Amino acid sequence: MLAIIFASLLLIWIYIKVLKPYEYWKNKGVTYVKPWPLFGNMAPVTFRRKAFSQHLQDLYSADPNKRYIGFYQFLSPTLLIRDPDLIKTIAIKEFSAFPDHRTFTSEEADPLGSRNLFALTAAKGWHDLRATISPAFTTSKMKLIFGFMDQCADQFVNYFKKQEGTVIFETKDAFSRFTNDVIGSTVFGINCDSLEDRENEFYLNGKSLADFSGIKALKFFLSTISPGLVKFFKITFFDEACNNFYRDIIKNSIKIREEKQIVRPDMIHLLLEARKGRLKHEHQNETIDSGFAVAEESEIGKSQNRKKAELTDEDITAQAVAFYFAGFDAVSTLMSFISYELALNTDIQDKLREEINAVLENNSGKITYEAVLGMKYLDCVISEGLRKWPGPFVERVSARDYTIKPKYTEEKPLHLKKGSVVWFPLYPIHRDPENYPEPEKFDPERFNEENKRNIKPFTYIPFGAGPRNCIASRFALLEAKVITVKIIENFEIVPVVKTKIPLEISKSRVDNLPDDGIWYRDESSSQIQALQQVFSKTSYMARNQSERPTSSDVFSTLYQPRAIKKRLIHFLKKHHSDGQYVFWYDRYDELF
């Protein structure tokens, strides 16, 4: 008898907790994707049968005629917004109804993880914190930290210049070390060289912070199924030793700066200025900005009338750790994809190099803040990289009950309760042929002066939309542009055997990168070898003028046909200008 009662209670519990939640969208009359028990619509991703971005694309395409689609993150009902106008409504017009991101832990359990700008809710002071910190990310403040980024970029290219022979490397690892050094310098006020010192403590802690595999993935899974349980047991996502490492850096840096009156114009300095109430939004007179993709600050962030948040050392540490967490992975992933596209599209790479060389020539060989932001084709390349390879989605959570009003006759009002989750699916929207013809093609000309006017509003939101957009978009864009300029100025990006063409997106990652990374070769060292081989052949031919170099003689020693050949001629004329070779320079010019 007891066994029957227990089995009955178990079945009732399974129905209420596991099966009944999947009636949510059906009961509301919303088109939805049929879920699996317990896993909802996440089984293909959980069991690595499908890449996350492709799965998101399939959800988005479930019904192209609907403005929104219902699906389930395990047991949690989520609304996928397809309609750009509805995205605008939720992100901007009705921001007060959808001001938050989901929180995965409590302030008591993880103060650094819950008090940063990304995790903080409107009810707990997000508006005041945003208004306090926002002035640190204006155009004028980015100009202050440009020099630190430039130094890190020089450090990056000099490392590869010193390598002997052909240099083949995996981009995600290399660029994550660059972004680590940039964040270390511009945010934490410390200098490191993670390419030379590959096991430095700052990099290893950052890598641990950004790693969401293993036990962290299990915690995330548990938080999605039962967030209340995670908060009740005070489960944290970040290792306490890692948190204390960053606390010590910030605490010691603040102490030294205040004791010795040191002013270093980095992010800690700006946050300390904000704590003293000295940081304000300036009225920008500059016409130059970080580019088309920049996320403009809302009036909430610009407001001088809001109560300024009181920033403790813990608050400053929380913001610094959040900046690291967001910037370490996002920019290194973006640069991996941009370098991949440039390696495959040599015409785009050559055009970009021509712009960079022209700007360098006009600036006496120097790269300045204004010069970088003034490169229009560079902005097109970065903007297209963000279009084709954005983050997968942006999330919003309702802070009160809200009703989505019908737009078409067949629609009904959709009533959402407080705590409802909606997604803006960036990846599918950016690759929708209705928004971008030939979406798989990497085409920076989409963002030239004429074409960018035709981009539909809210079909291009790589940094989110509305008051809760990415506060550091200018920082990220400037960082990506600086390192791109340095690489293209100094190297030729060339695919190698390990380069996957087409790219095979991982089924175990969220960032779209392949499981074995993106590989390419820089042509700094190998180019010199090629020049030496060609010069040797040329010297022989010059002495034996009965022979004439053929196209095959040249192409057998070169990897890239255009830019390297131009530099070959320049190299020969610069270093071997005695008369006996002039005839053969002209012959090579004919071949090219």
C-alpha positions as a printed NumPy array, in Angstrom:
array([[  0.   ,   0.   ,   0.   ],
       [  2.781,   2.398,   0.947],
       [  4.542,   1.607,  -2.328],
       [  1.406,   2.55 ,  -4.286],
       [  1.063,   5.822,  -2.372],
       [  4.758,   6.638,  -2.907],
       [  4.538,   5.85 ,  -6.624],
       [  1.398,   7.99 ,  -6.969],
       [  3.027,  10.92 ,  -5.189],
       [  6.12 ,  10.525,  -7.351],
       [  4.044,  10.585, -10.53 ],
       [  2.181,  13.681,  -9.311],
       [  5.503,  15.389,  -8.512],
       [  6.919,  14.484, -11.94 ],
       [  3.815,  15.876, -13.646],
       [  3.848,  19.144, -11.668],
       [  7.604,  19.759, -11.786],
       [  8.695,  18.141, -15.05 ],
       [  5.743,  17.832, -17.446],
       [  3.306,  20.622, -16.563],
       [  5.862,  23.426, -17.224],
       [  5.878,  22.329, -20.883],
       [  2.208,  23.312, -21.239],
       [  3.114,  26.982, -20.693],
       [  3.341,  28.178, -24.3  ],
       [  0.531,  25.91 , -25.486],
       [ -1.807,  27.386, -22.883],
       [ -0.878,  30.904, -24.021],
       [ -1.486,  30.105, -27.686],
       [  2.125,  30.798, -28.669],
       [  3.816,  28.874, -31.483],
       [  6.503,  26.794, -29.793],
       [  9.043,  24.094, -30.494],
       [  8.098,  20.731, -28.981],
       [ 10.269,  20.074, -25.905],
       [ 11.865,  16.962, -24.466],
       [ 11.154,  16.018, -20.829],
       [ 13.58 ,  17.695, -18.414],
       [ 15.822,  19.061, -21.206],
       [ 13.162,  21.174, -22.921],
       [ 14.605,  22.321, -26.253],
       [ 18.222,  22.13 , -25.094],
       [ 18.812,  18.39 , -25.615],
       [ 20.58 ,  18.773, -29.025],
       [ 23.052,  21.205, -27.439],
       [ 23.384,  19.367, -24.131],
       [ 24.243,  16.094, -25.867],
       [ 26.434,  17.887, -28.445],
       [ 24.424,  16.793, -31.431],
       [ 24.211,  20.335, -32.764],
       [ 26.196,  23.563, -32.471],
       [ 24.513,  26.131, -30.237],
       [ 24.329,  28.784, -32.965],
       [ 22.803,  26.288, -35.41 ],
       [ 20.285,  25.214, -32.789],
       [ 19.386,  28.843, -32.206],
       [ 19.   ,  29.269, -35.97 ],
       [ 16.593,  26.301, -36.049],
       [ 14.494,  27.767, -33.231],
       [ 14.406,  31.114, -35.038],
       [ 13.296,  29.412, -38.272],
       [ 10.561,  27.304, -36.637],
       [  7.935,  29.655, -38.075],
       [  9.214,  32.565, -40.215],
       [  5.763,  34.184, -40.192],
       [  5.648,  34.686, -36.419],
       [  6.983,  37.66 , -34.5  ],
       [  8.059,  35.401, -31.641],
       [  8.582,  31.714, -30.911],
       [  8.273,  29.92 , -27.592],
       [ 10.862,  27.401, -26.445],
       [ 12.168,  25.921, -23.211],
       [ 15.578,  26.258, -21.605],
       [ 15.289,  22.959, -19.82 ],
       [ 12.259,  23.725, -17.583],
       [ 12.268,  27.479, -18.095],
       [  9.908,  28.9  , -20.764],
       [ 11.665,  31.493, -22.936],
       [ 10.321,  33.764, -25.667],
       [ 12.502,  34.149, -28.769],
       [ 11.832,  37.542, -30.383],
       [ 12.082,  37.508, -34.192],
       [ 10.544,  40.875, -35.034],
       [ 12.952,  43.866, -35.011],
       [ 10.141,  46.28 , -34.089],
       [  9.256,  44.156, -31.072],
       [ 12.931,  44.07 , -30.066],
       [ 12.906,  47.864, -30.15 ],
       [  9.753,  47.961, -28.044],
       [ 11.107,  45.623, -25.369],
       [ 14.668,  46.991, -25.327],
       [ 13.863,  50.717, -25.44 ],
       [ 10.22 ,  51.79 , -25.301],
       [  9.3  ,  49.342, -22.546],
       [ 12.702,  49.118, -20.903],
       [ 11.17 ,  49.673, -17.47 ],
       [  9.304,  46.374, -17.931],
       [ 12.396,  44.443, -19.112],
       [ 15.41 ,  46.002, -17.361],
       [ 17.236,  42.934, -16.087],
       [ 19.376,  39.926, -16.897],
       [ 18.853,  36.669, -15.066],
       [ 20.771,  36.303, -11.829],
       [ 22.359,  32.95 , -11.071],
       [ 23.618,  33.472,  -7.539],
       [ 22.981,  35.581,  -4.454],
       [ 24.951,  38.565,  -3.19 ],
       [ 25.604,  36.71 ,   0.062],
       [ 27.165,  33.755,  -1.76 ],
       [ 29.053,  35.655,  -4.461],
       [ 29.309,  39.44 ,  -4.014],
       [ 31.668,  39.909,  -6.976],
       [ 29.408,  37.912,  -9.274],
       [ 26.201,  39.655,  -8.225],
       [ 27.263,  43.29 ,  -7.679],
       [ 28.732,  43.967, -11.092],
       [ 26.908,  46.013, -13.721],
       [ 25.969,  42.979, -15.814],
       [ 24.308,  41.033, -12.998],
       [ 22.834,  43.838, -10.885],
       [ 19.045,  44.225, -11.144],
       [ 17.109,  47.462, -11.479],
       [ 15.58 ,  46.902,  -8.061],
       [ 19.038,  46.727,  -6.465],
       [ 20.498,  49.86 ,  -8.005],
       [ 21.464,  49.11 , -11.597],
       [ 20.306,  52.556, -12.834],
       [ 22.488,  54.43 , -10.337],
       [ 25.522,  52.244, -10.991],
       [ 25.197,  52.632, -14.756],
       [ 24.998,  56.426, -14.451],
       [ 28.027,  56.402, -12.141],
       [ 30.254,  54.232, -14.34 ],
       [ 29.086,  55.243, -17.822],
       [ 31.297,  58.363, -18.091],
       [ 34.354,  56.079, -17.915],
       [ 33.543,  54.779, -21.407],
       [ 33.079,  57.966, -23.399],
       [ 35.125,  58.793, -26.501],
       [ 37.433,  61.117, -24.568],
       [ 38.154,  58.45 , -21.937],
       [ 38.948,  55.891, -24.631],
       [ 41.494,  58.317, -26.012],
       [ 43.216,  58.328, -22.607],
       [ 43.699,  54.556, -22.585],
       [ 44.53 ,  54.227, -26.29 ],
       [ 48.252,  54.346, -25.518],
       [ 48.025,  51.26 , -23.292],
       [ 46.238,  49.312, -26.042],
       [ 48.822,  50.458, -28.582],
       [ 51.676,  49.225, -26.378],
       [ 50.027,  45.817, -25.982],
       [ 49.485,  45.574, -29.741],
       [ 53.156,  46.408, -30.394],
       [ 54.121,  43.765, -27.861],
       [ 51.934,  41.254, -29.723],
       [ 53.414,  41.871, -33.184],
       [ 56.997,  42.096, -31.873],
       [ 56.652,  38.64 , -30.351],
       [ 55.864,  37.131, -33.742],
       [ 58.441,  39.231, -35.539],
       [ 61.11 ,  37.616, -33.381],
       [ 60.102,  34.092, -34.39 ],
       [ 62.362,  32.331, -36.871],
       [ 60.924,  30.605, -39.903],
       [ 57.244,  30.284, -40.682],
       [ 55.043,  31.061, -37.665],
       [ 51.888,  28.953, -37.425],
       [ 49.605,  29.547, -34.465],
       [ 46.078,  29.124, -33.134],
       [ 44.273,  32.446, -33.097],
       [ 42.051,  32.068, -30.035],
       [ 45.009,  31.332, -27.78 ],
       [ 47.095,  34.166, -29.237],
       [ 44.323,  36.765, -29.127],
       [ 43.175,  35.744, -25.653],
       [ 46.716,  36.483, -24.459],
       [ 46.539,  39.871, -26.171],
       [ 43.151,  40.726, -24.617],
       [ 44.468,  39.549, -21.249],
       [ 47.368,  41.982, -21.507],
       [ 45.106,  44.823, -22.645],
       [ 42.693,  44.317, -19.748],
       [ 45.576,  43.94 , -17.328],
       [ 47.016,  47.269, -18.451],
       [ 43.864,  49.321, -19.066],
       [ 41.654,  47.99 , -16.261],
       [ 43.854,  46.613, -13.47 ],
       [ 46.873,  48.837, -14.038],
       [ 49.391,  46.009, -14.343],
       [ 51.713,  45.123, -17.207],
       [ 52.2  ,  41.567, -18.412],
       [ 53.355,  39.823, -21.556],
       [ 51.32 ,  36.644, -21.884],
       [ 52.942,  35.512, -25.125],
       [ 56.421,  35.545, -23.617],
       [ 55.413,  34.569, -20.082],
       [ 52.749,  32.014, -20.979],
       [ 52.107,  30.842, -17.419],
       [ 51.824,  34.236, -15.731],
       [ 49.424,  34.318, -12.813],
       [ 47.184,  37.036, -14.211],
       [ 46.533,  35.099, -17.421],
       [ 45.946,  31.774, -15.675],
       [ 43.42 ,  33.31 , -13.287],
       [ 41.67 ,  35.031, -16.171],
       [ 41.492,  31.826, -18.146],
       [ 39.98 ,  30.092, -15.129],
       [ 37.488,  32.915, -14.719],
       [ 36.287,  32.636, -18.331],
       [ 36.201,  28.83 , -18.429],
       [ 32.636,  27.508, -18.247],
       [ 33.363,  23.818, -18.73 ],
       [ 33.324,  20.994, -16.204],
       [ 31.851,  21.8  , -12.792],
       [ 30.852,  25.329, -13.868],
       [ 28.764,  23.9  , -16.693],
       [ 27.047,  21.597, -14.198],
       [ 26.322,  24.55 , -11.893],
       [ 24.883,  26.497, -14.825],
       [ 22.679,  23.53 , -15.746],
       [ 21.442,  23.337, -12.154],
       [ 20.761,  27.089, -12.02 ],
       [ 18.65 ,  26.868, -15.173],
       [ 16.57 ,  23.987, -13.808],
       [ 16.228,  25.338, -10.268],
       [ 17.65 ,  28.83 ,  -9.639],
       [ 16.028,  28.88 ,  -6.207],
       [ 17.985,  25.795,  -5.198],
       [ 21.262,  27.375,  -6.306],
       [ 20.577,  30.502,  -4.262],
       [ 19.393,  28.491,  -1.247],
       [ 22.602,  26.465,  -1.106],
       [ 24.667,  29.586,  -1.94 ],
       [ 26.344,  27.938,  -4.896],
       [ 28.942,  30.159,  -6.561],
       [ 30.249,  30.123, -10.118],
       [ 33.702,  31.55 ,  -9.528],
       [ 36.46 ,  30.075,  -7.412],
       [ 37.038,  32.   ,  -4.184],
       [ 40.814,  31.863,  -4.645],
       [ 40.364,  33.494,  -8.062],
       [ 38.108,  36.185,  -6.55 ],
       [ 40.64 ,  36.888,  -3.81 ],
       [ 43.398,  37.202,  -6.401],
       [ 41.539,  40.088,  -8.05 ],
       [ 40.558,  41.603,  -4.713],
       [ 44.214,  41.773,  -3.706],
       [ 45.246,  43.382,  -7.006],
       [ 42.599,  46.104,  -6.744],
       [ 43.115,  46.71 ,  -3.028],
       [ 46.899,  47.028,  -3.36 ],
       [ 46.628,  49.194,  -6.473],
       [ 44.208,  51.601,  -4.801],
       [ 46.378,  51.754,  -1.681],
       [ 49.57 ,  52.56 ,  -3.603],
       [ 47.848,  55.161,  -5.794],
       [ 46.323,  56.969,  -2.84 ],
       [ 49.446,  56.829,  -0.654],
       [ 51.841,  57.973,  -3.372],
       [ 49.422,  60.206,  -5.287],
       [ 49.953,  58.183,  -8.469],
       [ 47.702,  59.001, -11.411],
       [ 47.598,  56.384, -14.17 ],
       [ 44.729,  57.083, -16.619],
       [ 43.328,  53.544, -16.627],
       [ 39.977,  52.102, -15.558],
       [ 40.834,  51.914, -11.849],
       [ 41.651,  55.62 , -11.913],
       [ 38.365,  56.391, -13.646],
       [ 36.385,  54.303, -11.147],
       [ 38.159,  56.055,  -8.276],
       [ 37.221,  59.376,  -9.853],
       [ 33.623,  58.125, -10.06 ],
       [ 33.757,  57.221,  -6.365],
       [ 34.792,  60.791,  -5.584],
       [ 31.986,  62.176,  -7.746],
       [ 34.37 ,  63.736, -10.268],
       [ 33.441,  61.608, -13.284],
       [ 30.801,  63.165, -15.517],
       [ 29.523,  62.792, -19.044],
       [ 31.034,  65.493, -21.222],
       [ 29.127,  67.029, -24.094],
       [ 31.029,  65.457, -26.958],
       [ 32.012,  67.895, -29.687],
       [ 34.061,  65.337, -31.588],
       [ 32.51 ,  64.051, -34.759],
       [ 34.769,  60.987, -34.671],
       [ 33.558,  57.928, -32.773],
       [ 34.407,  54.265, -32.511],
       [ 32.362,  53.212, -35.534],
       [ 29.061,  52.028, -36.886],
       [ 28.698,  49.2  , -34.355],
       [ 29.111,  51.371, -31.246],
       [ 26.238,  51.081, -28.757],
       [ 25.138,  54.6  , -27.88 ],
       [ 24.578,  55.408, -24.225],
       [ 21.001,  56.118, -23.2  ],
       [ 19.783,  59.045, -21.126],
       [ 19.905,  56.773, -18.081],
       [ 23.668,  56.448, -18.41 ],
       [ 24.129,  60.131, -19.223],
       [ 21.901,  61.395, -16.416],
       [ 23.562,  63.762, -13.965],
       [ 20.489,  63.936, -11.764],
       [ 20.431,  60.345, -10.584],
       [ 21.837,  59.437,  -7.206],
       [ 25.4  ,  58.296,  -7.743],
       [ 26.215,  54.816,  -6.501],
       [ 28.673,  54.668,  -3.622],
       [ 31.565,  52.577,  -4.887],
       [ 33.411,  50.494,  -2.303],
       [ 36.633,  48.637,  -3.058],
       [ 34.485,  45.51 ,  -3.443],
       [ 32.275,  47.301,  -5.986],
       [ 35.305,  48.459,  -7.978],
       [ 36.684,  44.903,  -7.911],
       [ 33.31 ,  43.537,  -9.064],
       [ 33.265,  45.895, -12.06 ],
       [ 36.895,  45.129, -12.952],
       [ 36.267,  41.368, -12.824],
       [ 33.117,  41.781, -14.955],
       [ 35.061,  43.804, -17.544],
       [ 37.68 ,  41.07 , -17.629],
       [ 35.11 ,  38.303, -17.958],
       [ 33.312,  40.068, -20.81 ],
       [ 36.358,  41.375, -22.649],
       [ 38.709,  38.409, -22.376],
       [ 36.545,  36.08 , -24.437],
       [ 34.452,  38.387, -26.624],
       [ 37.244,  40.38 , -28.306],
       [ 39.594,  37.401, -28.707],
       [ 36.758,  35.443, -30.351],
       [ 35.896,  38.359, -32.648],
       [ 39.53 ,  38.751, -33.7  ],
       [ 39.816,  35.013, -34.377],
       [ 36.918,  35.231, -36.82 ],
       [ 38.073,  38.476, -38.454],
       [ 41.564,  37.087, -39.027],
       [ 40.   ,  33.934, -40.484],
       [ 37.89 ,  35.977, -42.914],
       [ 40.851,  38.123, -43.941],
       [ 42.972,  35.025, -44.55 ],
       [ 40.315,  33.62 , -46.882],
       [ 39.475,  36.918, -48.59 ],
       [ 42.833,  38.255, -49.789],
       [ 41.213,  41.034, -51.81 ],
       [ 39.657,  42.42 , -48.615],
       [ 42.942,  42.008, -46.758],
       [ 44.825,  43.851, -49.509],
       [ 42.303,  46.695, -49.609],
       [ 42.51 ,  47.08 , -45.852],
       [ 46.307,  47.103, -46.019],
       [ 46.215,  49.836, -48.652],
       [ 44.079,  51.999, -46.365],
       [ 46.356,  51.365, -43.381],
       [ 49.514,  52.119, -45.385],
       [ 47.988,  55.318, -46.739],
       [ 47.087,  56.501, -43.237],
       [ 50.558,  55.596, -41.961],
       [ 52.145,  57.563, -44.768],
       [ 50.057,  60.606, -43.916],
       [ 50.927,  60.287, -40.204],
       [ 54.694,  59.871, -40.545],
       [ 54.401,  56.145, -39.876],
       [ 52.595,  56.628, -36.551],
       [ 49.294,  55.107, -35.468],
       [ 47.21 ,  57.566, -33.452],
       [ 43.786,  57.354, -31.845],
       [ 42.293,  59.666, -34.459],
       [ 44.002,  57.78 , -37.288],
       [ 42.567,  54.423, -36.199],
       [ 39.036,  55.725, -35.809],
       [ 39.293,  57.584, -39.112],
       [ 39.871,  54.41 , -41.142],
       [ 36.53 ,  53.862, -42.857],
       [ 37.261,  50.538, -44.502],
       [ 38.663,  49.197, -41.23 ],
       [ 35.348,  50.088, -39.617],
       [ 33.536,  48.24 , -42.409],
       [ 35.658,  45.128, -41.806],
       [ 35.089,  45.138, -38.026],
       [ 31.367,  45.86 , -38.47 ],
       [ 30.991,  42.962, -40.906],
       [ 32.895,  40.696, -38.528],
       [ 30.374,  41.55 , -35.817],
       [ 27.516,  40.951, -38.229],
       [ 28.624,  37.532, -39.372],
       [ 30.028,  36.376, -36.032],
       [ 28.076,  38.064, -33.216],
       [ 27.394,  36.674, -29.772],
       [ 24.501,  34.203, -29.967],
       [ 21.79 ,  36.148, -28.137],
       [ 20.881,  38.963, -25.739],
       [ 18.631,  38.258, -22.77 ],
       [ 16.079,  40.364, -20.908],
       [ 13.968,  39.521, -17.845],
       [ 10.702,  41.268, -16.99 ],
       [ 10.524,  43.15 , -13.692],
       [  6.727,  43.297, -13.776],
       [  3.78 ,  41.75 , -15.576],
       [  3.683,  42.822, -19.207],
       [  1.397,  42.321, -22.203],
       [  2.681,  42.14 , -25.774],
       [ -0.033,  43.74 , -27.857],
       [ -1.133,  42.05 , -31.099],
       [  0.176,  43.503, -34.345],
       [ -1.679,  41.274, -36.807],
       [ -5.311,  40.136, -36.875],
       [ -4.427,  36.501, -36.135],
       [ -2.486,  37.45 , -32.996],
       [ -3.852,  37.672, -29.468],
       [ -2.495,  39.674, -26.533],
       [  0.348,  37.762, -24.878],
       [  0.419,  38.199, -21.097],
       [  3.836,  37.645, -19.519],
       [  4.296,  37.449, -15.779],
       [  7.061,  39.088, -13.782],
       [ 10.283,  37.136, -14.2  ],
       [  9.576,  36.094, -17.8  ],
       [ 12.678,  35.572, -19.965],
       [ 12.996,  36.839, -23.549],
       [ 15.874,  36.407, -25.987],
       [ 16.976,  38.59 , -28.89 ],
       [ 18.646,  36.009, -31.192],
       [ 21.551,  37.991, -32.66 ],
       [ 23.126,  35.187, -34.669],
       [ 19.973,  34.258, -36.647],
       [ 18.899,  37.883, -37.121],
       [ 22.342,  38.851, -38.46 ],
       [ 22.216,  35.902, -40.873],
       [ 18.624,  36.254, -42.036],
       [ 18.6  ,  36.69 , -45.859],
       [ 15.69 ,  39.102, -45.424],
       [ 18.037,  41.375, -43.515],
       [ 21.338,  40.671, -45.284],
       [ 21.463,  39.166, -48.808],
       [ 24.028,  36.359, -49.084],
       [ 24.464,  36.302, -45.299],
       [ 27.249,  33.689, -45.388],
       [ 29.423,  35.972, -47.51 ],
       [ 31.934,  38.174, -45.696],
       [ 31.291,  41.544, -47.336],
       [ 32.503,  44.708, -45.57 ],
       [ 30.864,  46.828, -48.286],
       [ 27.543,  46.269, -46.511],
       [ 28.75 ,  48.964, -44.135],
       [ 30.122,  51.553, -46.545],
       [ 28.657,  55.061, -46.49 ],
       [ 25.993,  54.261, -49.066],
       [ 24.929,  50.761, -48.032],
       [ 24.804,  51.122, -44.264],
       [ 21.85 ,  53.478, -44.624],
       [ 19.836,  50.535, -45.95 ],
       [ 20.331,  48.362, -42.866],
       [ 16.987,  47.858, -41.153],
       [ 16.819,  49.215, -37.599],
       [ 17.37 ,  46.58 , -34.925],
       [ 18.621,  43.952, -37.349],
       [ 22.19 ,  44.863, -36.363],
       [ 22.698,  44.835, -32.592],
       [ 26.052,  43.136, -31.859],
       [ 26.316,  44.961, -28.518],
       [ 22.674,  44.667, -27.552],
       [ 20.047,  47.401, -27.598],
       [ 18.526,  49.939, -25.272],
       [ 19.793,  51.307, -21.94 ],
       [ 21.202,  47.897, -21.001],
       [ 23.416,  47.602, -24.06 ],
       [ 27.122,  46.842, -23.67 ],
       [ 28.686,  49.731, -21.771],
       [ 32.147,  48.871, -23.129],
       [ 31.376,  48.738, -26.863],
       [ 33.766,  51.626, -27.594],
       [ 36.485,  49.844, -25.631],
       [ 35.955,  46.568, -27.514],
       [ 35.851,  48.227, -30.94 ],
       [ 38.979,  50.273, -30.281],
       [ 40.836,  47.195, -29.039],
       [ 39.832,  45.171, -32.112],
       [ 40.797,  47.981, -34.479],
       [ 44.198,  48.633, -32.918],
       [ 45.325,  45.004, -33.103],
       [ 43.914,  44.609, -36.628],
       [ 45.887,  47.624, -37.829],
       [ 49.107,  46.331, -36.279],
       [ 48.696,  42.848, -37.736],
       [ 47.825,  43.958, -41.266],
       [ 50.597,  46.569, -41.209],
       [ 53.218,  43.974, -40.319],
       [ 51.995,  40.615, -41.562],
       [ 50.278,  38.745, -44.33 ],
       [ 47.541,  36.45 , -42.967],
       [ 47.697,  33.129, -44.795],
       [ 45.651,  29.906, -44.348],
       [ 47.502,  26.701, -43.549],
       [ 46.677,  22.997, -43.792],
       [ 45.03 ,  23.092, -40.33 ],
       [ 42.722,  25.973, -41.371],
       [ 39.209,  24.566, -41.731],
       [ 37.528,  25.728, -44.949],
       [ 34.626,  26.016, -44.468],
       [ 34.7  ,  26.52 , -40.734],
       [ 33.438,  23.602, -38.655],
       [ 31.614,  25.182, -35.726],
       [ 32.019,  23.346, -32.446],
       [ 29.118,  21.434, -30.916],
       [ 30.604,  21.796, -27.451],
       [ 31.134,  25.579, -27.317],
       [ 28.853,  28.616, -27.342],
       [ 31.259,  30.986, -29.141],
       [ 31.103,  29.261, -32.594],
       [ 34.837,  28.532, -32.715],
       [ 35.946,  25.089, -33.965],
       [ 36.971,  22.479, -31.398],
       [ 40.599,  22.594, -32.572],
       [ 40.627,  26.381, -33.013],
       [ 41.42 ,  28.597, -36.008],
       [ 44.939,  28.298, -37.385],
       [ 46.863,  30.485, -39.803],
       [ 50.402,  31.542, -40.653],
       [ 51.869,  35.015, -40.431],
       [ 54.146,  35.865, -43.323],
       [ 56.592,  38.099, -41.504],
       [ 59.419,  35.542, -41.252],
       [ 58.5  ,  33.241, -44.133],
       [ 58.182,  36.262, -46.405],
       [ 61.83 ,  37.171, -45.835],
       [ 62.811,  33.615, -46.694],
       [ 60.779,  33.83 , -49.883],
       [ 62.41 ,  37.132, -50.802],
       [ 65.84 ,  35.638, -50.258],
       [ 65.003,  32.641, -52.463],
       [ 63.65 ,  34.856, -55.229],
       [ 66.588,  37.219, -54.976],
       [ 68.985,  34.298, -55.246],
       [ 67.209,  33.097, -58.369],
       [ 67.136,  36.659, -59.713],
       [ 70.863,  37.118, -59.104],
       [ 71.576,  33.941, -61.064],
       [ 69.333,  35.048, -63.919],
       [ 70.868,  38.485, -64.   ],
       [ 74.276,  36.96 , -64.502],
       [ 72.908,  34.574, -67.115],
       [ 70.828,  36.935, -69.18 ],
       [ 69.994,  34.28 , -71.713],
       [ 67.365,  33.14 , -69.215],
       [ 64.26 ,  35.024, -68.25 ],
       [ 62.23 ,  34.397, -65.042],
       [ 58.847,  32.815, -65.587],
       [ 55.629,  33.059, -63.584],
       [ 56.245,  29.62 , -62.11 ],
       [ 59.677,  30.725, -60.889],
       [ 58.017,  33.47 , -58.89 ],
       [ 54.91 ,  31.722, -57.607],
       [ 56.881,  28.687, -56.417],
       [ 58.536,  30.87 , -53.802],
       [ 55.608,  33.085, -52.797],
       [ 52.552,  32.336, -50.704],
       [ 50.402,  35.372, -51.454],
       [ 50.21 ,  36.751, -55.   ],
       [ 49.518,  40.45 , -54.504],
       [ 50.876,  42.349, -51.534],
       [ 53.985,  40.187, -51.092],
       [ 54.926,  40.658, -54.748],
       [ 54.717,  44.411, -54.382],
       [ 56.966,  44.248, -51.353],
       [ 59.321,  41.904, -53.237],
       [ 59.942,  44.573, -55.868],
       [ 60.363,  47.206, -53.15 ],
       [ 62.806,  44.939, -51.284],
       [ 64.936,  44.264, -54.343],
       [ 65.072,  47.902, -55.42 ],
       [ 65.888,  49.083, -51.902],
       [ 68.645,  46.597, -51.08 ],
       [ 70.149,  45.705, -54.49 ],
       [ 70.01 ,  48.774, -56.673],
       [ 73.252,  48.358, -58.592],
       [ 72.838,  48.663, -62.331],
       [ 73.19 ,  45.014, -63.389],
       [ 69.83 ,  44.123, -61.821],
       [ 67.699,  47.009, -63.097],
       [ 66.762,  45.115, -66.244],
       [ 65.399,  42.225, -64.218],
       [ 63.409,  44.488, -61.89 ],
       [ 61.558,  45.686, -64.963],
       [ 60.956,  42.091, -66.043],
       [ 59.512,  41.231, -62.623],
       [ 57.28 ,  44.281, -62.849],
       [ 55.917,  42.879, -66.111],
       [ 55.21 ,  39.518, -64.499],
       [ 53.32 ,  41.14 , -61.655]])
